[in-house]
């Protein structure tokens, strides 16, 4: 079945630095990918929709200048958390695919900002 | 705006029991509904996908039902095992396009040996 690969799976960074998370579709092309965030004991919440070749669409309350999304090819979307702060510590996960079939999710990235 | 609710939030059962997890959604105009399993600190594993035209799907010991008109789905787990311990997430998609999922908060299941 379709596979979505996400890395890193875990990252610890210092406050004020930037972190890049990659999401790749391994055996299919994805013109659209979705980025979700999950805080402890909360549900996954959509952050943004990544569109190949165009600007990402951000959900209300998500700062586009802080969470930079680049979808430069049909198999890769990246999420960069810029000037990370401890409150950005969360579980970030991407997905691709959908339509008649199921959505495929990456393994997720646990970000800890210290 | 679609909202998905899962009940109970947490459940602890002895090994071997059959159990039911509940999911409800506010907007019945969905395209499909998907059940996932999430282990602590891990990504999502898709368990069952039900299209809006379907009433149920089965995979091994798992059976998911869908009553679209009433905005409800259930996940039935037969003969539970300690390895079933995880958080179970219900999610709905609103249309056939490449749209994101709306998730419930999940049910945290513990199966005690």
Interface residues (C-beta under 8 A of the other chain):
Chain A: X6 X31 X32 X34 X36 X41 X42 X43 X44 X45 X46 X49 X91 X93 X95 X97 X98 X99 X100 X101 X102 X103 X104 X105 X106 X107 X108 X110
Chain B: X4 X34 X36 X41 X42 X43 X44 X46 X49 X51 X89 X91 X93 X96 X97 X98 X99 X100 X101 X102 X103 X104 X105 X106
